[in-house]
Amino acid sequence: MAFANGTYAFPQGSNFTNGYDNGLGFEVGAGFGKSMIIASTGDVTYKTKASKGNDLQVVPIKLGLRRYLMFGIFVNGNVGIAKETQGSSTNSAFLYEAGAGIKFLKVIELGAAYTGYSTANLGELKVNTLQSILLKAGIAIKL
């Protein structure tokens, strides 16, 4: 299976939400097996609320497991690395994500996930862990 989706991210926690607007991005990946082993990457950019600040760009590189339950409903969990860039500052941190979704019409997927990763005081962002709720919509085709 190969998949691609658009992602809309809602920052969680007052430090993150006070400094950044909701994020927008994409994800692409592939998987195999009945309990699918999946690998994916993408990009999410959070626009800064500061007039002279820098946007936060996150490129997740994930490996995980997706299990289809019934009627197209699935659950998934991923771990990986979040490559973060803010202005000239960069950081790579451990990333975790858990979510669920539904596949219908054999190609359309809708899903939601909760993700988190560390920032190591990246650039002007002074929180240690960033967390977001992700809404995803896209396509998945059987190869």
C-alpha positions as CSV (number, residue, x, y, z in Angstrom):
1,M,0.0,0.0,0.0
2,A,1.1,3.5,-0.7
3,F,-0.5,6.6,0.8
4,A,-0.5,10.4,0.6
5,N,-2.5,12.8,2.7
6,G,-2.8,16.4,3.7
7,T,-2.3,17.2,7.4
8,Y,-3.7,19.9,9.6
9,A,-2.1,20.2,13.0
10,F,-3.5,21.7,16.2
11,P,-0.7,22.6,18.6
12,Q,-1.3,21.6,22.2
13,G,-0.1,23.2,25.4
14,S,-0.1,26.9,26.2
15,N,3.5,27.6,25.3
16,F,3.1,26.1,21.9
17,T,-0.3,27.6,21.1
18,N,0.7,31.0,22.4
19,G,3.6,31.1,20.0
20,Y,2.3,29.4,16.9
21,D,-0.8,29.0,14.7
22,N,-2.1,25.7,13.5
23,G,0.2,23.8,11.2
24,L,-0.3,22.7,7.6
25,G,1.5,20.0,5.7
26,F,1.5,16.6,4.1
27,E,2.6,13.0,4.6
28,V,3.6,10.2,2.2
29,G,4.4,6.6,3.0
30,A,4.1,2.9,2.2
31,G,3.4,-0.3,4.0
32,F,3.1,-4.0,3.6
33,G,1.5,-7.0,5.4
34,K,-1.8,-7.7,7.1
35,S,-0.7,-5.9,10.3
36,M,1.0,-3.4,8.1
37,I,4.5,-2.2,8.8
38,I,4.6,1.4,7.6
39,A,7.2,4.0,6.9
40,S,6.4,7.6,6.2
41,T,7.7,11.1,6.0
42,G,6.2,14.5,5.4
43,D,6.4,18.1,6.4
44,V,4.3,20.4,8.8
45,T,4.9,24.1,9.1
46,Y,3.6,26.1,12.1
47,K,3.4,29.8,11.4
48,T,4.8,32.0,14.2
49,K,2.6,34.5,15.9
50,A,5.6,36.8,16.7
51,S,6.1,39.7,14.3
52,K,9.8,39.1,14.0
53,G,9.9,35.4,14.8
54,N,10.5,32.4,12.6
55,D,8.1,29.7,11.5
56,L,8.7,26.1,12.9
57,Q,9.1,23.4,10.2
58,V,8.9,19.8,11.3
59,V,9.9,16.9,9.0
60,P,8.8,13.6,10.7
61,I,10.5,10.4,9.6
62,K,8.5,7.5,11.1
63,L,8.3,3.8,11.2
64,G,5.3,2.1,12.7
65,L,2.5,-0.5,12.7
66,R,-1.0,-0.1,11.2
67,R,-3.7,-2.7,12.0
68,Y,-7.0,-2.8,10.1
69,L,-9.9,-3.8,12.5
70,M,-13.1,-4.0,10.5
71,F,-15.2,-2.0,8.0
72,G,-12.0,-0.1,7.0
73,I,-11.3,1.2,10.5
74,F,-7.6,1.1,11.5
75,V,-5.3,2.0,14.4
76,N,-1.7,2.9,14.1
77,G,1.4,3.8,16.2
78,N,4.7,5.2,15.0
79,V,8.0,6.2,16.4
80,G,10.8,8.1,14.6
81,I,12.7,11.3,14.4
82,A,11.4,14.9,14.1
83,K,13.8,17.1,12.1
84,E,12.9,20.6,13.3
85,T,14.0,23.9,11.7
86,Q,13.3,27.4,13.0
87,G,15.2,30.1,11.3
88,S,18.9,29.0,11.3
89,S,18.4,26.6,14.3
90,T,17.9,22.9,13.7
91,N,17.3,19.9,15.9
92,S,16.4,16.3,15.6
93,A,14.4,14.6,18.3
94,F,12.6,11.4,19.2
95,L,9.0,11.4,17.9
96,Y,6.0,9.3,18.9
97,E,2.5,9.2,17.3
98,A,-0.7,7.2,17.9
99,G,-3.9,7.5,15.9
100,A,-6.8,5.9,14.1
101,G,-8.8,6.4,10.9
102,I,-11.1,4.9,8.4
103,K,-10.6,3.9,4.7
104,F,-13.6,3.9,2.4
105,L,-14.3,3.6,-1.3
106,K,-11.1,1.5,-1.3
107,V,-8.9,4.6,-1.8
108,I,-9.9,7.5,0.5
109,E,-8.6,7.7,4.1
110,L,-9.6,10.0,7.0
111,G,-7.6,9.9,10.2
112,A,-6.6,11.6,13.4
113,A,-3.4,11.2,15.5
114,Y,-1.7,12.6,18.6
115,T,2.0,13.3,18.2
116,G,4.8,14.6,20.3
117,Y,8.6,15.4,20.1
118,S,11.3,17.3,22.0
119,T,12.6,20.7,20.9
120,A,15.8,21.1,23.1
121,N,15.0,24.9,23.2
122,L,15.1,25.2,19.5
123,G,15.6,28.8,18.3
124,E,13.1,31.1,20.1
125,L,10.9,28.1,21.1
126,K,11.6,27.5,24.8
127,V,9.3,24.5,25.5
128,N,10.8,21.0,26.0
129,T,8.1,18.9,24.4
130,L,5.7,19.9,21.5
131,Q,2.5,18.0,21.1
132,S,-0.1,18.3,18.4
133,I,-3.4,16.7,17.3
134,L,-3.3,15.9,13.6
135,L,-6.2,15.6,11.2
136,K,-5.3,13.8,8.0
137,A,-7.2,13.2,4.7
138,G,-5.9,11.6,1.6
139,I,-5.6,8.5,-0.6
140,A,-4.2,5.0,-0.1
141,I,-3.8,2.5,-2.9
142,K,-3.1,-1.2,-2.8
143,L,0.0,-2.1,-4.7
